[in-house]
């Protein structure tokens, strides 16, 4: 289970956007958006976060959420 949850799919649903819409509006790579959407991304660049926050008119905390219960999985 990931310690950081990405709420991209929720934001996209709220705004009725598809992955292709987000790719077109942000210019980000489709694989980046897909990985964030499916919550399989292991890292993301700050400029990408900025573009997504601008598109959805949200704060970083709306896009990403820390899940403290996952801390026990740390080595």
C-alpha positions in Angstrom: 0.0 0.0 0.0 1.3 3.4 -0.9 2.0 6.0 1.8 1.1 8.8 -0.5 -2.3 8.5 -2.2 -2.9 10.4 -5.4 -6.4 11.8 -5.9 -6.1 12.5 -9.6 -8.8 10.1 -10.5 -11.2 11.8 -8.1 -10.4 15.3 -9.4 -10.8 14.0 -13.0 -14.1 12.5 -12.1 -15.3 15.8 -10.5 -14.4 17.7 -13.6 -15.5 14.9 -16.0 -12.1 14.8 -17.6 -10.4 11.8 -19.3 -6.7 11.0 -19.3 -6.5 12.3 -22.9 -8.0 15.6 -21.7 -5.5 16.0 -18.9 -2.6 15.2 -21.3 -3.8 17.8 -23.8 -4.4 20.5 -21.2 -1.1 20.0 -19.4 1.3 18.8 -22.0 2.4 16.1 -19.7 3.3 12.6 -21.0 0.4 10.2 -21.1 2.3 7.6 -19.1 2.8 10.1 -16.3 -0.9 10.9 -16.1 -1.8 7.2 -16.3 0.6 6.2 -13.5 -0.8 9.0 -11.3 -4.4 8.0 -12.2 -3.8 4.4 -11.4 -1.7 5.3 -8.3 1.3 3.3 -9.6 3.7 6.3 -9.9 6.7 6.1 -7.6 7.8 9.7 -8.3 6.6 12.8 -9.9 8.3 16.1 -10.9 7.4 19.4 -9.2 6.6 21.0 -12.5 4.1 18.2 -13.2 2.4 18.8 -9.8 2.3 22.5 -10.6 0.6 21.9 -13.9 -2.0 19.6 -12.4 -2.7 22.0 -9.5 -3.3 24.7 -12.1 -5.6 22.6 -14.2 -7.7 21.5 -11.3 -7.4 24.8 -9.4 -6.4 23.0 -6.3 -3.6 22.8 -3.7 -1.0 20.0 -3.5 -2.8 18.6 -0.5 -5.9 18.1 -2.7 -3.9 16.2 -5.2 -1.8 14.1 -2.8 -2.7 12.7 0.6 -0.4 11.2 3.2 -1.7 8.0 4.7 0.1 7.5 8.1 -1.2 3.9 8.5 1.2 2.8 5.8 4.2 3.9 7.8 4.4 0.5 9.5 5.6 -0.9 6.2 8.9 1.0 6.3 12.0 -1.2 6.7 
